[in-house]
């Protein structure tokens, strides 16, 4: 039976129980993306010692995480991170990493309709990672664009972009309209004549809680592993024009990479006829 939070005798706000605290500690521990799907967690005895709780409390906390799909427990095998594969019925698209294409182009090929909601444009609050990637100095102007990407009207990703203040952008009201119509910032940059040459993308994961800002935006009901893409767009090695953080809900973006063997010498031609000069 699920342990209930204890309350004070005078009706004050409920205090979290030991199970509540263990559950929160586990979610915090998993949140930075330390594990991948199907990774096995330490044995219960070790994990209980790490948290400083009894095995009974730990098992109750693990049962909650199992019920919300964060972990899977297999009798005789252990506790594993659940596969965050999304519902196949949800709209999604696939992307290769070899060519720099905007999501609008990918969606068009898959006959999907992109849009966005909750568009916010500001000129403060750039994350430190963006400041570093863009080479911004104290006092340098910049623009922060945040929104929720939708696929066929369903929230698919939370996006945050930071651009240096000298990058040419349409007025804010026009930019909002372009984003809501399904254009991406890469489309906008190309439309204003910014010659984006290449991008560097870091791929990771992040556990999103339903009550987090991103969790609410994506309408999550349980703690969910999101695909995290951090990208820096560049005109050249010396000039970065856009930093992006994209958090995709499970199954909304399927990535693939086309790989080939390293180049080698051409195969020898079979000797069937004598060679002729000229």
C-alpha positions in Angstrom: 0.0 0.0 0.0 1.3 3.4 -0.9 2.7 5.3 2.1 0.8 8.5 2.8 2.6 11.8 3.7 2.5 12.5 7.4 0.8 15.6 8.7 1.1 17.7 11.8 -1.6 17.5 14.4 -2.6 21.2 13.9 -3.5 20.7 10.2 -0.4 22.3 8.8 0.8 21.4 5.3 1.6 17.7 4.8 5.3 16.7 5.2 6.7 14.3 2.7 7.1 10.8 3.9 10.4 8.8 3.6 9.0 7.2 0.5 8.3 10.6 -1.0 11.8 11.7 -0.2 13.3 8.5 -1.7 11.2 8.9 -4.9 12.3 12.5 -5.3 15.9 11.6 -4.7 15.8 8.9 -7.3 14.2 11.2 -9.9 16.8 13.8 -9.2 19.5 11.2 -9.6 18.2 10.1 -12.9 17.3 13.5 -14.2 20.7 14.5 -15.6 20.6 11.6 -18.0 23.2 9.4 -16.4 21.6 6.3 -17.8 20.3 5.0 -21.1 17.3 2.8 -21.8 17.8 -0.7 -20.5 20.8 0.3 -18.2 20.6 -1.7 -15.0 20.6 0.2 -11.7 22.6 -0.9 -8.7 21.2 -3.8 -6.5 18.5 -2.7 -4.0 20.8 -3.3 -1.0 23.4 -0.9 -2.5 20.8 1.6 -3.7 19.2 1.7 -0.3 22.6 2.4 1.3 23.3 5.2 -1.2 20.0 6.9 -0.3 20.2 6.2 3.4 16.8 4.5 3.6 15.5 1.0 4.4 15.0 -1.5 1.6 11.2 -1.4 2.3 11.2 2.4 1.7 13.3 1.9 -1.4 11.0 -0.7 -2.8 8.0 1.5 -2.3 9.7 4.4 -4.1 10.8 2.1 -7.0 7.2 0.8 -7.3 6.0 4.4 -7.9 8.7 4.9 -10.5 7.7 1.6 -12.2 4.0 2.6 -12.2 4.9 5.8 -14.0 7.1 4.1 -16.6 10.5 5.4 -15.5 11.9 2.0 -14.6 11.2 -1.7 -15.2 11.8 -4.4 -12.5 12.5 -7.9 -13.7 12.3 -10.7 -11.1 15.7 -12.3 -10.7 17.4 -9.8 -13.0 17.2 -6.4 -11.4 15.9 -2.9 -12.0 16.4 -1.3 -15.4 15.8 2.1 -17.0 12.6 1.8 -19.1 12.8 2.3 -22.8 11.3 5.8 -23.5 9.9 4.8 -26.9 6.8 6.9 -27.5 3.3 5.9 -28.7 3.6 5.0 -32.3 0.2 6.7 -32.9 1.7 10.1 -32.1 2.9 12.2 -35.1 6.7 12.2 -35.5 9.3 12.6 -38.2 12.8 11.1 -38.9 16.0 13.0 -39.5 19.4 12.1 -40.8 22.4 13.9 -39.3 24.5 14.1 -42.5 22.7 17.1 -44.1 21.7 20.4 -42.4 18.0 20.6 -43.0 15.3 22.4 -41.0 12.5 20.4 -39.3 10.1 22.1 -41.6 11.7 20.4 -44.6 11.6 17.0 -42.9 8.0 17.5 -41.9 7.1 18.5 -45.5 8.6 15.2 -46.8 6.6 13.2 -44.3 3.4 15.2 -45.1 3.2 16.5 -41.5 2.1 20.0 -40.5 4.4 21.9 -38.2 3.4 24.9 -36.0 4.2 26.3 -32.6 2.6 27.7 -29.5 3.7 29.7 -26.5 6.1 31.8 -28.5 8.2 34.0 -26.2 10.8 36.5 -27.5 13.0 38.3 -25.0 16.4 40.0 -24.8 17.5 38.7 -21.4 18.1 35.4 -19.7 20.5 33.7 -22.1 21.8 30.4 -20.7 25.5 30.3 -19.9 26.1 27.6 -22.5 24.6 29.9 -25.2 26.7 32.8 -24.1 29.9 30.7 -24.3 28.9 29.1 -27.6 28.1 32.4 -29.3 31.2 34.2 -27.8 29.0 36.9 -26.2 30.7 39.4 -24.0 29.1 41.2 -21.0 26.8 43.9 -22.5 26.5 42.3 -25.9 22.9 42.3 -27.2 21.1 39.0 -28.0 17.7 37.6 -28.6 16.1 34.6 -26.8 13.3 32.7 -28.6 11.3 30.0 -26.8 8.3 28.1 -28.1 6.6 24.7 -28.2 6.9 22.9 -31.6 3.7 21.1 -32.6 3.3 18.3 -35.2 -0.2 18.1 -36.6 -1.3 20.2 -33.6 0.2 17.9 -31.0 3.1 19.3 -28.7 6.3 17.6 -29.8 9.3 19.6 -28.5 10.2 22.5 -26.3 12.7 24.8 -28.1 15.0 27.6 -26.9 17.2 29.6 -29.3 19.7 32.4 -28.6 21.0 34.6 -31.4 23.5 37.5 -31.3 21.9 40.9 -31.5 23.6 41.7 -34.8 21.9 38.8 -36.6 19.2 40.1 -39.0 15.7 39.0 -37.9 12.2 40.2 -38.8 10.4 42.4 -36.3 9.1 40.4 -33.3 5.5 40.2 -34.5 6.6 39.0 -38.0 8.9 36.4 -36.4 6.1 35.1 -34.2 3.9 34.7 -37.3 6.6 32.9 -39.2 7.2 30.4 -36.3 3.5 29.8 -35.8 3.2 29.0 -39.5 5.7 26.2 -39.2 8.9 27.8 -40.1 12.1 27.2 -38.1 14.7 29.7 -37.2 17.0 28.1 -39.7 14.4 29.0 -42.4 14.2 32.5 -41.0 17.9 33.0 -41.1 18.2 31.8 -44.6 15.3 34.0 -45.6 17.0 37.1 -44.3 20.3 36.3 -46.1 22.3 34.8 -43.2 24.6 32.2 -44.9 24.5 29.4 -42.3 27.3 27.0 -43.3 27.2 24.2 -40.8 26.1 23.1 -37.3 27.5 21.1 -34.5 24.9 19.1 -32.6 25.3 17.4 -29.2 22.8 14.6 -28.6 21.8 13.5 -25.1 18.7 12.9 -22.9 17.0 14.6 -20.0 14.4 13.3 -17.6 11.5 15.8 -17.6 9.0 15.9 -14.7 5.4 16.6 -15.4 5.3 19.7 -13.2 8.5 21.2 -14.8 7.9 24.1 -17.2 8.9 21.8 -20.1 6.8 19.0 -18.8 3.7 21.2 -18.7 4.4 22.5 -22.1 4.6 19.0 -23.6 1.6 17.8 -21.5 3.5 15.1 -19.8 1.6 13.0 -17.2 4.6 11.0 -15.9 8.4 11.6 -15.6 9.6 11.1 -19.1 13.0 10.9 -20.9 13.3 13.5 -23.6 15.7 13.6 -26.5 18.0 16.6 -25.9 19.7 18.2 -28.9 22.0 21.1 -28.3 23.1 22.8 -31.5 25.3 25.7 -32.6 24.8 27.1 -36.1 27.8 28.8 -37.7 28.6 30.8 -40.8 32.2 29.9 -40.3 34.5 28.5 -37.5 34.9 32.1 -36.2 31.2 33.1 -36.4 28.3 31.5 -34.6 24.9 32.8 -35.4 22.5 30.6 -33.4 22.5 28.4 -30.3 19.6 26.0 -29.8 18.3 23.7 -27.1 15.6 21.3 -28.3 13.8 18.8 -26.0 11.7 16.3 -28.0 9.1 14.1 -26.3 9.5 10.3 -26.7 9.1 9.1 -30.2 8.6 12.5 -31.8 12.0 12.6 -33.6 13.8 9.5 -34.9 17.4 10.2 -35.7 19.6 8.1 -38.0 23.1 8.4 -39.3 24.3 7.1 -42.7 27.7 5.5 -42.2 30.1 4.0 -44.7 33.5 2.3 -44.5 36.5 4.7 -44.7 37.8 5.3 -48.2 40.4 2.9 -49.6 42.0 2.0 -52.9 39.7 1.1 -55.8 39.2 -2.6 -56.4 41.6 -4.1 -58.9 40.2 -4.7 -62.4 40.0 -8.3 -63.4 42.4 -9.1 -66.2 40.3 -10.4 -69.0 41.6 -8.7 -72.1 45.1 -7.3 -73.0 45.4 -3.6 -72.4 45.7 -1.3 -75.4 47.5 2.0 -75.3 45.7 5.2 -76.3 
